[in-house]
Each structure stands twice: as C-alpha cells, then as structure tokens.
Amino acid sequence: MTDPQGWLSAATVDDAVSALRPDYRAVLVTADGLRGGPGDDVSERVLAAAEATARSRLGGRRPEELPELAAWRDAYRAFGAKPQRTRPSAEALLRRLDPDGLPRIDRITDVYNAVSVAHLLPLGGEDRAAYTGPPRLVRADGSEPFDTTAGGEPVVEHPEPGEVVWRDDTGVTCRRWNWRQCTRTRITTATTSALFVLDGLDPLTDDELLAAADALTEGLLALGPDAVVHRRLVGPARSTGGTDRS
C-alpha cells in the first residue's frame, strides 16, 4: 500500500472549491494497523461519552442553530444543494441523537461518529486500501461515477455539475462535500487501513479542528494501540501555525 505520508502529501483541494469557500480547511488522517470489527466496550464507551457532550453543546437547540453547523448549510447552498433535503453529515448525525442515541455500526465507525458529534464538525471515514490514487476535493463535471445502493441494489449515480465531491482516480468517494459516501471505499469490519476527513469552516478554528483530530487519534489508539497514525492539515490557516502538519 502507498506510504501514508507520501499519499497525504498528494491530496489536494481544488482551487474551484477554495474559491467557493475560502475558509475551508480539512485535516486528513490516515491510520494503519487498525483492528476493525463489531462494536465493543471500547467503542461504546467513546460513543456514549460523545453523546453526552453533544447533548450539552446543543443545549436543547436544533443542530442547524449552532454556528458551526449553520456554516455548512450555507456551503451546501453555495453549490446548489438543498441542505434541508440532503443534510451535512454532522447535522444528520446530531438529529438522530435523541431519543434513542446514535446508531451503533462498527467499532471504527462508532469512534469517528463520536468525534463528529462531540466536536460539531463533519467527519467521514474511508477504507484506504480501496482507494486508487490520492483523495481530491473538486467541483464535479457530472460525469464521475458514484457507486451506491438504491432499493437495496447496487447502482451507479453521477453528481450534479458543480457539486463539491471527494474523489480518487476511479470516481467519487463522497458526494456533496460530506453528505454520502460511496460503497467502494466504505469502512467495514474487515478494515485495517483507513482515511478520515475532518471538515472545517469558520467559525471553527484550526485549533478546534486539530483538537478534533487529536480526539480521533486517541479513540483509534484506544481501539488498537499498535495503529500508526499520520495527519495533514490542508487549506488556509485560520489561527496560528502552518497548513501542513503530520
């Protein structure tokens, strides 16, 4: 598999995306040597603690009333999406918080969902072994393939022209910035090497974005102390420090 540091250094955010939202930054995190599998006591403890933190931060408000999440609604509208129909991932998760709590999926997914709701930012996880080439955030031309399911059957869809998507050399890995991931690169119980994308817009600062990355790293190492983690911050700095860190 491609060296994670070299692979991260090749990841890009297209100028057309930066022009749309000059305040956009992402922390890309790779983790190798993970141990996937069903949820367990460790992932349950991490997710339950995050649910409590998220409820406190919401304070009875709707997710879209928080400035960190309202910014994502604005970003979706900027490329023509309707956020009340296709919600940013963090908002969608927080809407499922009550009354029964978040869904339990698998130990890796539960940990990254925990960081998303506790830190109020979109966060996606992908199986890095399924990638062809490095991740790139672009505005789609509409021809790119996106493999998903509809009615329980596999289908190939295509993004709208101008839509913000993550992609690799094969096709779209996540539509509408952070709305829906493809099936090809999804995390499974067999995943041992992963990419995580932590998305930030103002008013979220770099310090807050990196704190979320620290929390993700802590959670992943709780799942597997032998995991090797690298990260890179891409995009314009919104606080002290540079834009590339690992």
Backbone hydrogen bonds, N-H to C=O, Kabsch-Sander energy under -0.5 kcal/mol:
donor,donor_aa,acceptor,acceptor_aa,energy
7,W,3,D,-2.5
8,L,4,P,-2.6
9,S,5,Q,-1.9
10,A,6,G,-0.9
10,A,7,W,-0.6
11,A,8,L,-1.3
12,T,135,P,-1.4
14,D,12,T,-0.5
14,D,137,L,-3.2
17,V,14,D,-1.0
18,S,14,D,-1.9
19,A,15,D,-2.3
20,L,16,A,-1.1
21,R,17,V,-2.3
24,Y,21,R,-2.1
25,R,200,G,-2.2
26,A,234,V,-2.2
27,V,198,L,-2.2
28,L,26,A,-0.6
28,L,232,R,-3.0
29,V,27,V,-0.5
29,V,196,F,-2.7
30,T,230,H,-2.6
31,A,194,A,-2.2
32,D,228,V,-2.4
33,G,192,T,-0.9
34,L,192,T,-2.8
36,G,34,L,-0.6
36,G,191,T,-0.7
44,E,40,D,-2.4
45,R,41,D,-2.0
46,V,42,V,-2.1
47,L,43,S,-2.4
48,A,44,E,-2.6
49,A,45,R,-1.9
50,A,46,V,-1.8
51,E,47,L,-2.3
52,A,48,A,-1.7
53,T,49,A,-2.0
54,A,50,A,-2.8
55,R,51,E,-2.3
56,S,52,A,-1.8
57,R,53,T,-2.3
58,L,54,A,-2.4
59,G,55,R,-2.0
61,R,58,L,-2.0
65,E,62,R,-2.0
66,L,63,P,-1.8
69,L,66,L,-1.0
70,A,66,L,-2.7
71,A,67,P,-1.7
72,W,69,L,-0.5
73,R,69,L,-1.3
74,D,70,A,-1.9
75,A,71,A,-2.0
76,Y,72,W,-2.3
77,R,73,R,-2.2
78,A,74,D,-1.6
79,F,75,A,-0.8
79,F,76,Y,-1.0
80,G,77,R,-1.4
81,A,76,Y,-2.3
85,R,82,K,-2.2
86,T,82,K,-2.4
87,R,85,R,-0.5
89,S,178,N,-0.6
92,A,88,P,-2.4
93,L,89,S,-2.4
94,L,90,A,-2.4
95,R,91,E,-1.9
96,R,92,A,-0.6
96,R,93,L,-1.4
97,L,94,L,-1.2
101,G,97,L,-1.2
105,I,103,P,-0.6
107,R,37,G,-2.5
110,D,106,D,-2.9
111,V,107,R,-1.2
112,Y,108,I,-2.0
113,N,109,T,-2.5
114,A,110,D,-1.7
115,V,111,V,-1.7
116,S,112,Y,-1.9
117,V,113,N,-2.2
118,A,114,A,-2.1
119,H,115,V,-2.1
120,L,116,S,-0.8
121,L,116,S,-1.6
124,G,197,V,-1.9
126,E,195,L,-3.0
127,D,185,T,-3.7
128,R,126,E,-0.9
128,R,193,S,-1.5
129,A,193,S,-0.8
130,A,127,D,-1.5
131,Y,128,R,-1.5
136,R,167,R,-2.1
137,L,12,T,-2.5
138,V,136,R,-0.6
138,V,165,V,-2.7
140,A,138,V,-0.6
140,A,163,E,-3.4
146,F,157,E,-2.1
148,T,155,V,-2.8
150,A,153,E,-2.6
153,E,150,A,-1.5
155,V,148,T,-2.7
157,E,146,F,-3.2
157,E,155,V,-0.5
162,G,140,A,-3.3
163,E,160,E,-2.3
165,V,138,V,-2.7
165,V,163,E,-0.6
166,W,174,C,-2.2
167,R,136,R,-2.3
168,D,171,G,-2.3
169,D,132,T,-3.2
172,V,145,P,-2.6
173,T,166,W,-2.4
174,C,166,W,-1.7
175,R,180,R,-2.8
177,W,164,V,-2.8
178,N,176,R,-3.1
179,W,175,R,-2.1
180,R,175,R,-1.1
182,C,173,T,-2.5
183,T,147,D,-2.1
186,R,183,T,-0.9
187,I,125,G,-0.5
191,T,188,T,-1.5
194,A,31,A,-2.5
195,L,126,E,-2.5
196,F,29,V,-2.8
197,V,124,G,-2.4
198,L,27,V,-2.5
198,L,196,F,-0.5
199,D,122,P,-2.4
199,D,197,V,-0.6
200,G,25,R,-2.6
204,L,201,L,-2.3
209,L,205,T,-2.3
210,L,206,D,-3.1
211,A,207,D,-1.8
212,A,208,E,-1.8
213,A,209,L,-1.7
214,D,210,L,-2.3
215,A,211,A,-2.2
216,L,212,A,-2.4
217,T,213,A,-2.5
218,E,214,D,-2.5
219,G,215,A,-2.3
220,L,216,L,-2.8
221,L,217,T,-2.4
222,A,218,E,-1.5
223,L,219,G,-1.4
224,G,220,L,-1.8
227,A,224,G,-2.3
228,V,32,D,-2.9
229,V,227,A,-0.5
230,H,30,T,-2.1
232,R,28,L,-2.1
234,V,26,A,-3.0
234,V,232,R,-0.6
245,R,243,T,-0.5
